[in-house]
Amino acid sequence: MKKLSIIIPVFNEGNTIHLILDKIKKATLPIAISKEIIIVNDCSTDNTSEAINNYIAQNTELEIIYLEHNKNKGKGAALHTGILKATGEFTIIQDADLEYDPNEYQLLLQPVLDGFADVVFGSRFMGGNAHRVLFFWHTIGNRFLTFLSNMFSNLNLTDMETCYKLFNTKMLQSLSLKERRFGFEPEVTAKISRVTKVRIYEVGISYYGRTYEEGKKISWKDGFRAIYCIFKYGFLKL
């Protein structure tokens, strides 16, 4: 049986982490695909650790690997930790909030299982799935960052900044990733695009965005960092 490694970077999600884990638990995967859940707690200051340990104790049938940083290092650093521990043939990134639906893992897996793709991006800007209506300038910013990224990677993605990226695990682990915060997205996109004969696909996904009052963490500063990373890893190829 093949395995999907699901990497969840976590910071101060103690009140809701059980909700996303329940969704992952219930998510249906294609036949002969099992789940490996890798949770990386990036030194949360709330009750996240307690909530995760309680969940693991109450759901012993799930394959959960729980890792903790002893200081806050950033989302990208948490992903690096999780990627190194992944043992599945496929790896997907899952935010700890409820903005993305684990029931759509099978949408991202299908092009890989059909033999067409090595990497699949879940696009919030294509397809007919549900999307919460939120911030105009965030949408413009995402499209601009994707446009810049495409210029240097020579891809025609519609949503480079999406959380849902599914990878061939060995291919992902072969990359030398450096970005410790939200620069992970443009860096991994630039570097995966340069892998010899890589096959990258997109599928439309739904999106249930959060407001800042509901816990959204990304800010305008992260947008400027993303632009820097696009030039650093796309143009300079560092």
C-alpha positions in Angstrom: 0.0 0.0 0.0 1.2 3.5 -0.9 1.1 6.3 1.6 0.3 10.0 1.6 2.3 12.1 4.1 0.3 15.1 5.3 2.5 17.8 6.8 0.8 20.2 9.2 2.8 23.2 10.5 1.1 24.5 13.7 1.4 27.7 15.7 -1.3 28.6 18.3 -4.1 26.5 16.9 -5.1 24.8 20.1 -8.8 25.7 19.8 -9.2 24.4 16.3 -6.5 21.8 15.6 -8.9 18.9 16.5 -11.3 20.1 13.8 -8.8 19.9 10.9 -7.5 16.5 12.3 -11.1 15.2 12.3 -11.4 16.3 8.7 -8.2 14.6 7.7 -9.3 11.5 9.6 -12.6 11.3 7.7 -11.2 12.3 4.3 -11.5 9.5 1.7 -8.4 8.6 -0.4 -8.2 6.5 -3.5 -8.0 2.8 -2.9 -4.7 1.5 -1.5 -3.5 4.9 -0.3 -3.0 5.3 3.5 -2.4 8.5 5.5 0.7 9.5 7.5 0.0 12.7 9.5 3.1 14.7 10.5 2.3 17.6 12.9 5.1 20.2 13.6 4.4 22.5 16.5 6.4 25.7 16.0 6.7 26.5 19.7 3.1 27.5 20.2 2.4 29.6 23.3 -1.2 28.4 23.8 -2.6 25.0 24.5 -1.7 23.5 21.1 0.6 20.9 22.5 -1.9 19.6 25.0 -4.7 19.6 22.4 -2.5 17.5 20.0 -1.4 15.0 22.6 -5.0 14.6 23.8 -6.1 14.0 20.2 -3.3 11.4 19.6 -4.3 9.6 22.8 -7.9 9.4 21.7 -7.2 8.4 18.1 -4.6 5.7 18.3 -5.7 4.1 15.0 -4.2 7.1 13.1 -0.6 7.2 12.1 0.5 10.5 13.6 4.0 11.8 14.0 4.2 14.7 16.4 7.2 17.0 16.4 8.0 20.2 18.4 10.4 23.1 17.9 11.9 24.4 21.1 11.7 28.0 19.7 9.5 29.6 17.1 11.3 29.3 13.7 8.5 30.0 11.2 6.1 28.1 8.9 8.8 27.3 6.4 11.1 25.9 9.1 8.2 23.7 10.4 7.7 22.4 6.9 11.4 21.6 6.5 11.2 19.5 9.7 8.1 17.7 8.5 9.5 17.0 5.0 12.6 15.3 6.4 10.3 12.9 8.4 7.9 12.0 5.5 8.0 8.3 4.6 5.0 8.3 2.1 5.4 8.1 -1.7 3.5 11.4 -1.9 3.5 14.5 0.4 1.0 17.3 0.7 1.1 20.5 2.8 -2.0 21.1 5.0 -2.4 24.3 7.0 -3.7 23.8 10.5 -6.6 26.2 10.0 -9.8 25.3 8.2 -9.2 27.2 4.9 -8.6 24.1 2.8 -10.7 20.9 2.6 -8.9 17.5 3.1 -11.7 15.8 1.2 -10.0 17.2 -1.9 -6.7 15.3 -1.4 -8.1 12.8 -3.9 -8.4 15.6 -6.5 -4.7 16.3 -6.2 -3.6 12.7 -6.1 -5.5 11.6 -9.2 -3.1 13.1 -11.8 -0.2 11.4 -10.0 -2.0 8.1 -9.7 -3.0 8.3 -13.4 0.7 8.6 -14.3 0.6 12.2 -15.6 2.1 14.3 -12.8 4.9 14.4 -10.2 3.6 17.6 -8.6 0.1 19.0 -8.4 -0.9 22.5 -7.2 -4.4 23.1 -5.9 -5.6 26.3 -7.4 -8.1 28.6 -5.7 -8.6 30.5 -9.0 -9.8 27.8 -11.3 -12.7 25.3 -11.3 -16.2 25.7 -10.0 -15.6 24.8 -6.3 -16.8 27.0 -3.4 -14.7 30.1 -2.5 -15.3 32.4 0.4 -15.5 36.1 -0.7 -12.9 38.1 1.3 -10.1 40.5 0.5 -9.8 42.2 -2.9 -6.2 43.3 -2.4 -5.1 39.8 -1.2 -6.5 38.4 -4.5 -4.7 41.0 -6.6 -1.5 40.3 -4.5 -1.7 36.6 -5.1 -2.2 37.0 -8.8 0.7 39.4 -9.0 3.0 37.1 -7.1 2.0 34.1 -9.3 2.6 36.3 -12.4 6.1 37.2 -11.2 6.9 33.6 -10.3 5.7 32.3 -13.7 8.0 34.8 -15.4 11.1 33.2 -13.9 9.9 29.6 -13.7 8.3 29.5 -17.2 5.3 27.9 -15.7 1.7 28.9 -16.3 0.3 28.4 -12.8 -2.8 30.3 -11.6 -2.1 30.1 -7.9 1.6 29.8 -6.8 0.8 30.8 -3.2 -1.7 28.0 -2.6 -1.2 25.9 0.5 -2.2 22.7 -1.3 0.8 21.4 -3.1 1.2 17.7 -3.6 4.7 16.3 -4.4 6.5 13.1 -5.2 8.2 12.8 -1.8 11.7 11.9 -3.0 11.6 14.8 -5.4 10.6 17.2 -2.6 13.3 15.8 -0.2 15.9 16.3 -2.9 15.5 20.1 -2.8 17.7 22.3 -0.7 15.0 24.5 1.0 16.1 27.5 3.0 13.1 29.8 3.6 11.9 29.7 7.2 8.7 31.7 6.9 6.1 32.3 4.2 8.9 32.5 1.5 8.5 28.7 1.3 5.9 28.9 -1.5 7.9 30.9 -4.1 11.1 29.0 -3.2 9.7 25.5 -3.5 7.9 26.5 -6.7 11.1 27.9 -8.3 13.2 24.9 -7.2 10.7 22.2 -8.2 10.3 23.8 -11.6 14.0 23.2 -12.3 13.9 19.5 -11.5 14.7 17.6 -14.7 11.6 16.4 -16.6 9.3 17.3 -13.7 5.6 17.2 -14.6 3.5 19.8 -12.8 -0.3 20.0 -13.0 -3.0 22.1 -11.4 -6.5 21.2 -10.2 -9.2 23.5 -9.0 -10.0 23.4 -5.2 -12.3 25.1 -2.8 -11.2 27.8 -0.4 -12.7 28.7 3.0 -10.6 31.7 3.9 -10.3 33.2 7.4 -10.4 36.8 8.4 -7.6 38.2 10.7 -10.1 38.1 13.6 -10.6 34.4 12.9 -6.8 33.8 13.1 -5.3 34.6 9.6 -1.6 35.2 10.1 0.0 36.3 6.8 0.6 40.0 6.4 1.8 42.6 3.8 5.3 42.1 5.1 5.1 38.5 3.9 4.1 39.7 0.5 7.3 41.8 0.1 9.3 38.8 1.3 7.6 36.7 -1.4 8.7 39.2 -4.1 12.3 39.0 -2.7 12.2 35.2 -2.8 10.8 35.1 -6.3 13.8 37.1 -7.6 16.3 35.3 -5.3 15.3 31.8 -6.3 13.8 32.5 -9.7 16.1 35.0 -11.3 19.3 34.4 -9.3 18.6 30.6 -8.9 20.1 30.5 -5.5 
